[in-house]
């Protein structure tokens, strides 16, 4: 087989595998992000394993806390005064990736390399 035919065959195999993985993700109803994603004005209710008050108003610190915890797959940062009128921001770490719900109270995201 020529070098061009081998390369073409390998490209075909990679394309077939990629298509199968994508189809499986779509059928299952979710995707597998390999990088962190941030969703403004979004809550991700459920699957909480840890939560805490934040010392400053920074969703990036909540994201960092998730990425530093090996159990964390996603996070939700609740803005000050949006959770039971609490004056301090709050961070919720999650063991999986819950469904996203539009809500101006929050910023949510997934951890880098999350598979759920």
N, C-alpha and C positions, 0 to 999 in steps of 0.2 A: 504494500500500500504506500502511496506517495505521502510526503510530509504534509501536503495540502489536504489530502483526504483524511489523514489522521487528525489534523487540527479541526477540520470540519466536523468529524465524528465526535470529538471531545466537546466542541461547542454545542452540538446537538444534545449530547447527554446532559450537560450543565443546564441548558434551557429546559429540557424535560423535567429535570429534578426541581428546578426553580418554579416551574409552572405547577408541579404537583404540591410543593410546599405552600405556595400561594393559595391554591385551590383548597387545600386542607384548612388553612387559616380562615378563609372566607366562609367555608361550610361550618366551621366551629363557631363563627360569629365574633372572632377577635383576632387581633394581630399580635405578633411577637416583637415588640420593639427591641432593638439591640443597642439603642441609645436612649438617654434620658429625654423625656418629653415634658413640657410644662403647658398647662391649660389654665388660662386666666378665666376668672368668673365661673369656676367649675368646682363643684363638690364631688367627692367620691365616697359616699356613705358606706360604712361596713368594713369588715375584715381588719378592724383595728387591733393591734397588739400592744401599743404603747402610745401615751399622749402626755403632753406637758405644756405649761405656760412658756412663752418665749420672752426673753429679756428685751428684745427689740423687735420692731415692726419690719421683719424681713423674711419673705417666703424662701429666699435663697438659703437661709440658715436652716429652715425646716427640710429643704431638699438635701442639704449637706448632711444633716442628722440621719436621714434615710440612707443615703449612700454610704455612710460610715457603719451602718448596722447590717450585718450579713443576712438577717431575717427579713429586712424591709424590701418590699417590691414596689410600693407606691406610698404617697404621702398627700395629706391635705393640710394646708395652712389656712387657719380661720383668722380673718382680719380683726383688729381690735374693735370691741363693741358689737360685733356681729354674732357672737355666741353668748346667748343669755345675757346680753348687755354687759359682758365682761370688758373691762377697760384694757386688758392685756391680750395680745395675740396668742394663739394656741396652735400647736402642731400635733397632728395625728399620723402615726406611722402604721402602715398596713402590711399584712402578711401576704396579700395577693393584690390583684388589680381589679377593684370594683368597677361597676358601670359609672360613667360620668353623667352628672346631673348639672344643668346650667343653674348657677346660683352666684350672685354678685358678692356673697359673703366670703368667698374662698378662692384660693389658687391651689391647684392640685397638680400632681405629676407622677411619672414613673421613674423608678431608679434605673440607672444604666445597666443594661444587660438583663432586664426583667423578662422572664418567661412565665406566663400564667395560662 
